[in-house]
């Protein structure tokens, strides 16, 4: 190959021109690629953007489980919690999914589900039951808030949504996670509706994610006549699958429309998008070894001791595993979106 200095000026010019042209073409190609990638992402993301976001104060109550179970509002403390209403793109009255967080407050899974649902033309209402009560988390001390408080927040949210001009009150679905999943599960009970639901409306369906099903309440085989779909991880050692499977079986034998879907190797919080494997939550309390029963209205008894249940009982343990599972998360996204669409379809 000749040295550059031996090339004639005309050849050198042609060589440089060719190189410039090649670089220009390459640059144009790279530019097109760099431009196309964000464009594709923007197109995919655009459907998930809410057409409007509203922050709603929710007048509620803070009370003990005993007060809740006996309908004792006179001894309750008034509190204002809040809800983020994301109105999906679309016209008129739209379906809504109410999202209730777990013991750690509103987390990344709630945001993920809101965007996925919004992209399907379904609005979302994410309830924050903690901030207005001065709480950040109850994971390490579940006694800081009665386990049934969040049900009142949910009924009060239903009251707000049922009157909203952008909501179809016949197509409001309830979805909750962990502590919020427990609230979503037991919010279906006809007894609790009679005690606390003043909205004049009902949820079209209930989708509890990995709830605690360890408690047997009076009349807990008598939910309202709406579908209940439990979602769980087979490897969950926080709120074990076995307790929800047993409760689902009891309900099915009583003729209730309830289903249970579980995912293999999935731990508690498997739907979080920010981790791909479980870690030990050293300080988190779990009642996985407890059996609790309401033997008289408002009296929750530890069946092992026949004494009132408390979070200081020996059955209360610590150190469950929590974390995401990509395969289970992807499967749940498909399954739950299909389920919600079937619950809110018209006709």
Phi, psi and omega in degrees: 000130182291149175292151184303327184290341180274352179285141177287155182308319183294320179294318180297319180297316180296322180296313180296321180295319178296319179296318179297319179296317180298317179296322180295316179297316179299316179298319179296319179296315178297318180299319179295320180295316181293329179284322185291320184299309177298327181297317178296315180298318180297321179296318180293322183281335188300321182296335182275356181278128179292144177283340179199144176235128179236141176252119187248129169287140182238106176293123183220196182223149169247125185205167179282165176297324178297317177297317179301313186290339179255001179071028185273078179283340181296330181264011183270160178258120177298142179210152175248116173259192187214162177219139175261114181260113178257110181276118181292163176292133183150173184247154172072207182276123185248157172291157182223143168247123175275130183247123182244121185288173179261202187293344179263008184081188182295119183244186185295334179292326178296317178298317180300311181295323178300314181293319179297317180290318178301323180294341177265009181080021180248122178289162178226151177228101182269116183272131173254099181271002186255309190303315180295342178262005180075023181251148171250317181205150173242009187304316184274349180208084185292343180287353180293339179212130177307139187294340184263356180305320186295338177295321177297317177303322181290317178295321178292325175294320178300322179297318179294312184292322183298338182259357186281136184292345180258011184241135170273107187295345177275354186231055177248117183253146180250128177229132179222162187231125177059245176302320175289333174290321175299316178298318180294325180292307185279346173296346179283346187290132181300324179300316181289324174300316181295326181283322195229342184274109180250015187281337187076007181233169176226155172286145180283343179184163184233127181232087177276128174265129177032058179280167168275121180247026188279352185255136174254118180259156172302133180062030181281001173259016181233070173281171172292163187278063177227152182295143175239126181234104179278136178239129187213162173257134184293336182261011183294119175247016175264298171242093191299145178302325187300324182288324178286326177296320179294319179290321177298320178296318177300316181294318180298320178295334178273004177085016181278143177280086181226139175231158179227122176246128178234155183239132183294145176064014182264129179263182180298133182075028185297343183272358179298135180273001186255005174210155182239026178185157184279152171230157178282127174265092195299325186262354185290133177276139175227141177257031185300334180256011182262151170231118188238138185220133174274103185268338172217155184308120177087359183250105179264118188249135170284113187293341179283332184247346186059026176242160178306135180293142174215155180285004171264000180295154183296334181287343179281121184242176178229167173087033175287165177265141181221135175161167187282160175221110186304317182292316180293321179299313181296318180295318180293322178303313180293311185297315185287322176298318176299318181296313181298316179300323178290328180286331186255000181295147180276151175085000000 
